[in-house]
Amino acid sequence: MTPKILDFRMAMIFARDETEANTSKLAGTLFYLILLSKLMEQVLRCIQVGFVCVQEYALDRPTMSLVMMMLEDETVAIHQPKKPGFYVTRSRCRRPNLESELVNQVQPIQ
């Protein structure tokens, strides 16, 4: 049985007749998992910054310069957001002679 390379990106570093190769860069599945993990951290940080920016009271919201710092510098702490000023829900609405439809509604938080 001949072993196969399952990671196609790794296969690209091999010449057609080579059975082994050396690389000075991190390559392969682990490398892509690290990149994916880093990307997810950045996405979650952006979402958290967004939550801080839509807090109910303007005084609780960060300034734009602080928002830029939070997005550019991972060492800048982002505090836990308080409740937002509004939220959107989806509910079913019945109308006479019409089937149910989904309606977006903006509701203030009580």
N, C-alpha and C positions, 0 to 999 in steps of 0.2 A: 504494500500500500504506500503510495507517495503522499507525503504531507502537503497540504495546500495552505496558502496564505489567505486567511479569511478577511483581513483588513485590507481593502483595495488600495487605500492610501499607502500602506506599507509596501504593497506589491510594486508600487511605482518606483521605489528606490532600487529595486533589483533590475539588473540587466537580464536579458532573455536567458542567457546561459549561466548566470550566477546562482549559487546555492546559499550564499550569505553576503551581507553587505554591512559596512560601518557608516554611521552617521554621527555628526556632532550635534544634531538637533534632537529634541524630544519629538518622537513620532509615534504614530499608531493610535490604538484605541484609547489608551490612558491619556494621551495628549488631547484628544477630542473631548474626553470626559472632563478634563480640567477646563478647557475652553467653554464647554457647556455650563459648567458650574459657575465660572466667572460671569458669564452672560446672565445667568439666572439671578446672581447676586445683584448685578447692575439693574436688572428689570425690577426686582423687588424694592431696591432702594428708590428708584424713580416713582414707583407706586406709593411708597411711604411718604416721599416728599409731596406727592400730589394730595394725599390725605391731610397732611399738615396745612396745605395751602387752601383747603376748602372748609376750614373750621368755622363754626357759627359766628364767632365774634372776631372782628377784624384785628383787634389787639392781640389775639392768640396766633394770628397768621404771621409767617416770617416775611421779612422784606425781600424784594427781588434780589438784592445783593447777597443775602443769606441763602436764598434758594439756589443761586448760582454756585455759591461755595459748597452747599450740601451735594450738589450734582457733580461738581468737579473734584472734590476732595473727600475721599472715603473716610478720612479721620475725623471729619466734622460730624458731631453727634446730631441725630434727628430725634427730637423728643416724641413721646407717645401722643398722637393726635387726640384732641377732644372731639365731641360729637360734631358732625357736619351741619351746616346751615339748612340743608335740605337733602332729600334723597328721592330717588325715583323707584316706584313700585310698578309691578304689572298685575292687573286684576282683570277678572272676567266681568264684562258688562252685558247685561241682557237688554235688548231692545225688542219691542213688539214686532212680530213677523220677520225678525232677522235672527240668524244663528248667533251664538256667542262669539265675541271677538275680543282680542286682547287690546287693552287700552293703557297707554303710558300715562301715569299721573304723577305730578310733582306735589309732594306733601311736606309741610313744615314739620319739624320734629317737636313733639309736645314735651 
